[in-house]
């Protein structure tokens, strides 16, 4: 009986850490699942609102956001016009 208690005493910390790991991972995965579901709902609402407003998502457009630049427009601008190249010093 004494040997059995020593074995259990040796395994108990590992079992406890394993249980904590299980609980933490379960909470993280559940939170991720809920966040993905909320994002999907938001995306569906956003897409339906965009569809109802005429499908525009430009600087003039229908989403209500003004002054936005799509990635395609940003990539087509000349390099000199990008903010990171305006008067940047090299720090020498």
QUIMOTA-V946029 format. One record per backbone hydrogen bond with DSSP energy under -0.5 kcal/mol. CO is the residue of the C=O (numbers start at 0). NH is the residue of the N-H. Records with the same first field share a line. If there is no record, write none. Layout:
BEGIN
CO = NH  NH
END
This chain:
BEGIN
0 = 4
1 = 5
2 = 6
3 = 7
4 = 8
5 = 9
6 = 10
7 = 11
8 = 12
10 = 14
11 = 15
12 = 16
13 = 17
14 = 18
15 = 19
16 = 20
17 = 21
18 = 22
19 = 23
20 = 24
21 = 25
22 = 26
23 = 27
24 = 28
25 = 29
26 = 30
27 = 31
28 = 32
29 = 33
30 = 34
31 = 35
32 = 36
33 = 37
34 = 38
35 = 39
36 = 40
37 = 41
38 = 42
39 = 43
40 = 44
41 = 45
42 = 46
43 = 47
44 = 48
45 = 49
46 = 50
47 = 51
48 = 52
49 = 54
50 = 53
58 = 66
60 = 63
63 = 65
69 = 73
70 = 74
71 = 75
72 = 76
73 = 76
77 = 80
78 = 81
81 = 84
82 = 85
84 = 86
END
